[in-house]
């Protein structure tokens, strides 16, 4: 496995790969890697001749400076995991390397980038689109791999690919969960031992709520999920939206679409740590 800090060095390497007509897979990450990331890398290795993994903590997608400062970093551990998964190349650039000049491009894909996370974290998805589009231009992959935990992000990235008109297949990979149901996330590293015991209640309630759709309206189920999670001291729901799975717009009743998803963000602990998850009710 080769590690590059300079974009041009990776591009020179990939020039030779393309001459041999090898397919390239890309796994964009912000580091602090875990088994969820490893599952993306292994799938890329399985489906492509060459796998590139980016490890870049992108400042433009953080609307909260303290959140950026707290985000865990461990490039050495990340590279050990990636090598064990069979990755071929790692791009680990500095901020100055990735953004030699300020990226002033503006991306907005209504409604996918403006609801839920887009509404709660102004500028977040614009930053995502800035860095992902740059990575796509740098690597020119045949496939790019994203985890379903960041479910809304996948919908935004699909719109981005259409917008920049690149022939890249976006591969959606299932959420990897801990044994107690907590969705694996780099932010989990920031939880105290007590907070780590609370966090699985999020998925526990979401999973249980699938049984309620036959007896409760959309609004009633929404309210019950909110109440059940909020009654656990140390957990506070920021939002819980029940949406149409493609447009991400709210649904008023269960017959509004064949694809209905519940998306949630919960603050855990005193600091607090922001955790996201979702559950598919239909589709």
C-alpha positions as a Markdown table, in Angstrom:
| # | Residue | x | y | z |
|---|---|---|---|---|
| 1 | Unk | 0.0 | 0.0 | 0.0 |
| 2 | Unk | 1.3 | 3.4 | -1.0 |
| 3 | Unk | 0.5 | 6.6 | 1.0 |
| 4 | Unk | 0.5 | 10.0 | -0.8 |
| 5 | Unk | 0.4 | 13.5 | 0.7 |
| 6 | Unk | 0.6 | 15.2 | -2.7 |
| 7 | Unk | -2.3 | 15.0 | -5.1 |
| 8 | Unk | 0.0 | 15.0 | -8.2 |
| 9 | Unk | 1.9 | 12.0 | -7.0 |
| 10 | Unk | -1.3 | 10.0 | -6.7 |
| 11 | Unk | -2.5 | 11.2 | -10.1 |
| 12 | Unk | 0.8 | 10.1 | -11.7 |
| 13 | Unk | 0.3 | 6.6 | -10.1 |
| 14 | Unk | -3.3 | 6.4 | -11.3 |
| 15 | Unk | -2.3 | 7.4 | -14.9 |
| 16 | Unk | -0.4 | 4.2 | -15.2 |
| 17 | Unk | -3.3 | 2.3 | -13.7 |
| 18 | Unk | -5.7 | 3.7 | -16.3 |
| 19 | Unk | -3.3 | 2.8 | -19.1 |
| 20 | Unk | -3.8 | -0.8 | -18.1 |
| 21 | Unk | -7.6 | -0.3 | -18.2 |
| 22 | Unk | -8.0 | -1.2 | -14.5 |
| 23 | Unk | -11.2 | -0.2 | -12.7 |
| 24 | Unk | -10.7 | 2.1 | -9.7 |
| 25 | Unk | -12.7 | 2.3 | -6.5 |
| 26 | Unk | -12.7 | 5.3 | -4.2 |
| 27 | Unk | -13.6 | 5.3 | -0.5 |
| 28 | Unk | -13.7 | 8.9 | 0.8 |
| 29 | Unk | -13.2 | 9.2 | 4.6 |
| 30 | Unk | -12.4 | 11.8 | 7.2 |
| 31 | Unk | -10.2 | 9.4 | 9.2 |
| 32 | Unk | -10.7 | 7.9 | 12.7 |
| 33 | Unk | -11.5 | 4.7 | 10.8 |
| 34 | Unk | -13.5 | 1.7 | 12.2 |
| 35 | Unk | -15.1 | -1.5 | 11.0 |
| 36 | Unk | -17.8 | 0.5 | 9.1 |
| 37 | Unk | -15.1 | 2.1 | 7.0 |
| 38 | Unk | -13.3 | -1.3 | 6.7 |
| 39 | Unk | -16.5 | -2.8 | 5.2 |
| 40 | Unk | -16.5 | -0.1 | 2.4 |
| 41 | Unk | -12.8 | -0.7 | 1.6 |
| 42 | Unk | -13.3 | -4.5 | 1.5 |
| 43 | Unk | -16.2 | -4.1 | -0.9 |
| 44 | Unk | -14.2 | -1.8 | -3.1 |
| 45 | Unk | -11.3 | -4.2 | -3.1 |
| 46 | Unk | -13.7 | -7.0 | -4.1 |
| 47 | Unk | -15.2 | -5.0 | -7.0 |
| 48 | Unk | -12.2 | -3.1 | -8.4 |
| 49 | Unk | -8.7 | -3.7 | -9.5 |
| 50 | Unk | -7.4 | -0.8 | -7.5 |
| 51 | Unk | -8.8 | 0.9 | -4.4 |
| 52 | Unk | -8.0 | 4.4 | -3.3 |
| 53 | Unk | -8.9 | 5.7 | 0.1 |
| 54 | Unk | -8.8 | 9.3 | 1.0 |
| 55 | Unk | -8.2 | 10.3 | 4.7 |
| 56 | Unk | -8.9 | 14.0 | 4.9 |
| 57 | Unk | -10.7 | 15.8 | 7.7 |
| 58 | Unk | -12.5 | 18.4 | 5.6 |
| 59 | Unk | -12.9 | 21.7 | 7.4 |
| 60 | Unk | -15.4 | 23.1 | 4.9 |
| 61 | Unk | -18.2 | 20.7 | 6.0 |
| 62 | Unk | -18.0 | 21.7 | 9.7 |
| 63 | Unk | -20.2 | 24.6 | 10.7 |
| 64 | Unk | -19.1 | 24.2 | 14.3 |
| 65 | Unk | -15.4 | 24.9 | 14.9 |
| 66 | Unk | -15.4 | 23.0 | 18.2 |
| 67 | Unk | -16.8 | 20.0 | 16.5 |
| 68 | Unk | -13.9 | 20.0 | 14.1 |
| 69 | Unk | -11.4 | 20.4 | 16.9 |
| 70 | Unk | -12.8 | 17.5 | 18.8 |
| 71 | Unk | -13.0 | 15.1 | 15.8 |
| 72 | Unk | -10.6 | 12.2 | 16.5 |
| 73 | Unk | -7.4 | 11.8 | 14.4 |
| 74 | Unk | -5.0 | 8.9 | 14.1 |
| 75 | Unk | -3.5 | 8.5 | 10.6 |
| 76 | Unk | -1.1 | 5.8 | 11.7 |
| 77 | Unk | -3.9 | 3.6 | 13.0 |
| 78 | Unk | -6.0 | 4.4 | 9.9 |
| 79 | Unk | -3.3 | 3.2 | 7.6 |
| 80 | Unk | -2.8 | 0.0 | 9.4 |
| 81 | Unk | -6.5 | -0.8 | 9.1 |
| 82 | Unk | -6.5 | 0.1 | 5.4 |
| 83 | Unk | -3.5 | -2.0 | 4.6 |
| 84 | Unk | -5.1 | -5.0 | 6.4 |
| 85 | Unk | -8.3 | -4.4 | 4.2 |
| 86 | Unk | -6.3 | -4.5 | 1.0 |
| 87 | Unk | -6.3 | -0.9 | 0.0 |
| 88 | Unk | -3.8 | 0.0 | -2.7 |
| 89 | Unk | -3.4 | 3.8 | -2.3 |
| 90 | Unk | -4.1 | 6.3 | 0.5 |
| 91 | Unk | -4.4 | 10.0 | -0.2 |
| 92 | Unk | -3.8 | 11.9 | 3.1 |
| 93 | Unk | -3.3 | 15.5 | 2.0 |
| 94 | Unk | -3.0 | 18.7 | 4.2 |
| 95 | Unk | -5.7 | 21.3 | 4.1 |
| 96 | Unk | -3.4 | 23.5 | 2.0 |
| 97 | Unk | -2.8 | 20.7 | -0.5 |
| 98 | Unk | -6.5 | 20.0 | -0.9 |
| 99 | Unk | -7.5 | 23.7 | -0.9 |
| 100 | Unk | -4.5 | 25.7 | -2.3 |
| 101 | Unk | -7.0 | 28.5 | -2.8 |
| 102 | Unk | -10.4 | 29.1 | -1.1 |
| 103 | Unk | -13.1 | 26.9 | -2.6 |
| 104 | Unk | -15.9 | 29.4 | -3.3 |
| 105 | Unk | -18.1 | 27.0 | -5.2 |
| 106 | Unk | -21.7 | 26.8 | -4.0 |
| 107 | Unk | -23.8 | 23.6 | -4.3 |
| 108 | Unk | -27.4 | 23.3 | -3.4 |
| 109 | Unk | -29.6 | 20.4 | -4.4 |
| 110 | Unk | -33.1 | 21.0 | -3.3 |
| 111 | Unk | -34.6 | 19.3 | -1.4 |
| 112 | Unk | -32.0 | 16.7 | -0.6 |
| 113 | Unk | -29.3 | 19.1 | 0.7 |
| 114 | Unk | -31.7 | 21.6 | 2.4 |
| 115 | Unk | -33.7 | 19.4 | 4.8 |
| 116 | Unk | -32.7 | 17.6 | 8.0 |
| 117 | Unk | -28.9 | 17.9 | 8.3 |
| 118 | Unk | -28.9 | 20.6 | 5.7 |
| 119 | Unk | -31.3 | 22.7 | 7.8 |
| 120 | Unk | -29.6 | 22.0 | 11.1 |
| 121 | Unk | -26.0 | 22.4 | 9.9 |
| 122 | Unk | -25.9 | 25.3 | 7.4 |
| 123 | Unk | -23.1 | 24.9 | 4.9 |
| 124 | Unk | -22.5 | 21.3 | 5.8 |
| 125 | Unk | -23.5 | 19.7 | 2.5 |
| 126 | Unk | -21.9 | 22.5 | 0.5 |
| 127 | Unk | -18.6 | 21.5 | 2.2 |
| 128 | Unk | -19.3 | 17.8 | 1.5 |
| 129 | Unk | -19.9 | 18.6 | -2.2 |
| 130 | Unk | -16.8 | 20.7 | -2.4 |
| 131 | Unk | -14.5 | 17.9 | -1.1 |
| 132 | Unk | -16.2 | 15.0 | -2.8 |
| 133 | Unk | -16.2 | 16.7 | -6.2 |
| 134 | Unk | -12.5 | 17.5 | -5.8 |
| 135 | Unk | -11.8 | 13.9 | -4.9 |
| 136 | Unk | -13.8 | 12.7 | -7.9 |
| 137 | Unk | -11.8 | 15.0 | -10.2 |
| 138 | Unk | -8.5 | 13.8 | -8.6 |
| 139 | Unk | -9.2 | 10.1 | -8.7 |
| 140 | Unk | -11.7 | 9.7 | -11.5 |
| 141 | Unk | -13.0 | 6.5 | -10.0 |
| 142 | Unk | -15.3 | 4.0 | -11.7 |
| 143 | Unk | -17.1 | 3.5 | -8.3 |
| 144 | Unk | -17.3 | 5.4 | -5.1 |
| 145 | Unk | -18.3 | 3.8 | -1.8 |
| 146 | Unk | -20.4 | 5.5 | 0.9 |
| 147 | Unk | -21.9 | 4.0 | 4.1 |
| 148 | Unk | -25.7 | 4.2 | 4.6 |
| 149 | Unk | -25.2 | 5.6 | 8.1 |
| 150 | Unk | -24.8 | 8.9 | 6.4 |
| 151 | Unk | -27.9 | 8.2 | 4.5 |
| 152 | Unk | -28.8 | 11.8 | 3.5 |
| 153 | Unk | -25.3 | 12.3 | 2.3 |
| 154 | Unk | -25.7 | 9.5 | -0.3 |
| 155 | Unk | -28.7 | 11.3 | -1.7 |
| 156 | Unk | -26.8 | 14.5 | -2.0 |
| 157 | Unk | -23.8 | 12.9 | -3.6 |
| 158 | Unk | -26.0 | 11.2 | -6.2 |
| 159 | Unk | -27.3 | 14.6 | -7.2 |
| 160 | Unk | -23.7 | 15.9 | -7.2 |
| 161 | Unk | -22.6 | 13.2 | -9.7 |
| 162 | Unk | -25.4 | 14.2 | -12.0 |
| 163 | Unk | -24.6 | 17.8 | -11.7 |
| 164 | Unk | -20.8 | 17.5 | -12.5 |
| 165 | Unk | -21.7 | 14.9 | -15.2 |
| 166 | Unk | -19.2 | 12.2 | -14.2 |
| 167 | Unk | -19.7 | 8.6 | -15.0 |
| 168 | Unk | -19.2 | 7.3 | -11.4 |
| 169 | Unk | -21.4 | 4.6 | -9.8 |
| 170 | Unk | -22.3 | 5.5 | -6.2 |
| 171 | Unk | -22.2 | 2.2 | -4.2 |
| 172 | Unk | -24.3 | 2.3 | -1.0 |
| 173 | Unk | -23.0 | 0.0 | 1.7 |
| 174 | Unk | -25.1 | -1.2 | 4.7 |
| 175 | Unk | -24.7 | 0.3 | 8.2 |
| 176 | Unk | -22.3 | -1.7 | 10.4 |
| 177 | Unk | -23.5 | -1.8 | 14.0 |
| 178 | Unk | -22.0 | -2.7 | 17.3 |
| 179 | Unk | -23.4 | -5.8 | 19.0 |
| 180 | Unk | -25.8 | -3.6 | 21.0 |
| 181 | Unk | -27.1 | -1.9 | 17.8 |
| 182 | Unk | -25.3 | 1.4 | 18.0 |
| 183 | Unk | -24.3 | 2.5 | 14.5 |
| 184 | Unk | -20.5 | 2.6 | 14.1 |
| 185 | Unk | -19.3 | 6.1 | 13.9 |
| 186 | Unk | -16.0 | 7.9 | 14.5 |
| 187 | Unk | -17.8 | 10.1 | 17.0 |
| 188 | Unk | -18.5 | 7.1 | 19.2 |
| 189 | Unk | -14.8 | 7.4 | 20.3 |
| 190 | Unk | -15.8 | 10.6 | 22.0 |
| 191 | Unk | -18.4 | 9.0 | 24.2 |
| 192 | Unk | -17.6 | 8.4 | 27.9 |
| 193 | Unk | -18.3 | 4.9 | 29.2 |
| 194 | Unk | -21.6 | 6.0 | 30.7 |
| 195 | Unk | -22.6 | 7.8 | 27.5 |
| 196 | Unk | -21.7 | 4.7 | 25.5 |
| 197 | Unk | -24.2 | 2.7 | 27.6 |
| 198 | Unk | -27.0 | 5.2 | 26.8 |
| 199 | Unk | -26.4 | 5.5 | 23.0 |
| 200 | Unk | -27.8 | 2.1 | 21.9 |
| 201 | Unk | -31.2 | 3.2 | 23.1 |
| 202 | Unk | -31.5 | 5.2 | 19.9 |
| 203 | Unk | -31.5 | 2.2 | 17.6 |
| 204 | Unk | -33.4 | 0.2 | 20.1 |
| 205 | Unk | -36.4 | 2.6 | 19.9 |
| 206 | Unk | -36.0 | 3.0 | 16.1 |
| 207 | Unk | -36.1 | -0.7 | 15.6 |
| 208 | Unk | -39.0 | -1.2 | 17.9 |
| 209 | Unk | -40.9 | 1.6 | 16.1 |
| 210 | Unk | -41.2 | -0.6 | 12.9 |
| 211 | Unk | -43.9 | -2.5 | 14.8 |
| 212 | Unk | -45.9 | 0.6 | 15.3 |
| 213 | Unk | -46.7 | 1.6 | 11.7 |
| 214 | Unk | -49.8 | -0.7 | 11.6 |
| 215 | Unk | -51.4 | 1.0 | 14.6 |
| 216 | Unk | -50.1 | 4.5 | 14.6 |
| 217 | Unk | -50.3 | 7.4 | 12.2 |
| 218 | Unk | -47.1 | 9.0 | 11.0 |
| 219 | Unk | -47.4 | 11.9 | 13.4 |
| 220 | Unk | -48.3 | 9.5 | 16.3 |
| 221 | Unk | -45.2 | 7.4 | 15.6 |
| 222 | Unk | -43.0 | 10.4 | 15.3 |
| 223 | Unk | -44.2 | 11.7 | 18.7 |
| 224 | Unk | -43.8 | 8.3 | 20.4 |
| 225 | Unk | -40.2 | 7.8 | 19.1 |
| 226 | Unk | -39.3 | 11.3 | 20.3 |
| 227 | Unk | -40.8 | 10.7 | 23.7 |
| 228 | Unk | -39.3 | 7.2 | 24.1 |
| 229 | Unk | -35.7 | 8.4 | 23.4 |
| 230 | Unk | -36.0 | 11.7 | 25.3 |
| 231 | Unk | -37.2 | 9.9 | 28.5 |
| 232 | Unk | -33.6 | 8.4 | 28.7 |
| 233 | Unk | -31.7 | 10.9 | 30.8 |
| 234 | Unk | -28.6 | 12.0 | 28.8 |
| 235 | Unk | -30.3 | 11.6 | 25.4 |
| 236 | Unk | -32.0 | 14.5 | 23.6 |
| 237 | Unk | -33.5 | 14.3 | 20.1 |
| 238 | Unk | -32.5 | 17.2 | 17.8 |
| 239 | Unk | -34.9 | 16.1 | 15.1 |
| 240 | Unk | -36.8 | 13.0 | 13.9 |
| 241 | Unk | -38.1 | 13.3 | 10.4 |
| 242 | Unk | -40.2 | 10.6 | 8.6 |
| 243 | Unk | -39.6 | 11.2 | 4.9 |
| 244 | Unk | -40.0 | 9.9 | 1.4 |
| 245 | Unk | -36.9 | 7.9 | 0.7 |
| 246 | Unk | -35.9 | 9.7 | -2.6 |
| 247 | Unk | -36.9 | 13.3 | -2.2 |
| 248 | Unk | -36.4 | 13.3 | 1.6 |
| 249 | Unk | -39.5 | 15.4 | 2.0 |
| 250 | Unk | -41.9 | 14.7 | 4.9 |
| 251 | Unk | -44.7 | 12.2 | 4.4 |
| 252 | Unk | -48.1 | 12.8 | 5.9 |
| 253 | Unk | -49.3 | 9.2 | 5.9 |
| 254 | Unk | -47.9 | 5.7 | 5.4 |
| 255 | Unk | -49.5 | 5.4 | 1.9 |
| 256 | Unk | -47.8 | 8.5 | 0.6 |
| 257 | Unk | -44.9 | 6.5 | -0.8 |
| 258 | Unk | -43.6 | 2.9 | -1.2 |
| 259 | Unk | -40.2 | 4.2 | 0.3 |
| 260 | Unk | -40.4 | 5.7 | 3.8 |
| 261 | Unk | -37.5 | 6.4 | 6.1 |
| 262 | Unk | -37.2 | 7.7 | 9.6 |
| 263 | Unk | -34.1 | 9.9 | 10.1 |
| 264 | Unk | -32.9 | 10.9 | 13.5 |
| 265 | Unk | -30.2 | 13.0 | 15.2 |
| 266 | Unk | -29.7 | 12.7 | 18.9 |
| 267 | Unk | -27.4 | 14.5 | 21.4 |
| 268 | Unk | -25.8 | 12.1 | 23.8 |
| 269 | Unk | -24.2 | 13.2 | 27.1 |
| 270 | Unk | -23.2 | 16.4 | 28.7 |
| 271 | Unk | -20.7 | 17.6 | 26.1 |
| 272 | Unk | -22.8 | 16.6 | 24.0 |
| 273 | Unk | -21.9 | 14.2 | 21.1 |
| 274 | Unk | -24.2 | 14.3 | 18.1 |
| 275 | Unk | -25.2 | 10.9 | 16.8 |
| 276 | Unk | -27.2 | 10.1 | 13.6 |
| 277 | Unk | -29.2 | 7.0 | 12.6 |
| 278 | Unk | -32.1 | 6.0 | 10.4 |
| 279 | Unk | -34.7 | 3.3 | 10.0 |
| 280 | Unk | -36.4 | 2.1 | 6.8 |
| 281 | Unk | -40.2 | 1.7 | 7.4 |
| 282 | Unk | -41.1 | 0.9 | 3.8 |
| 283 | Unk | -38.9 | 0.1 | 0.8 |
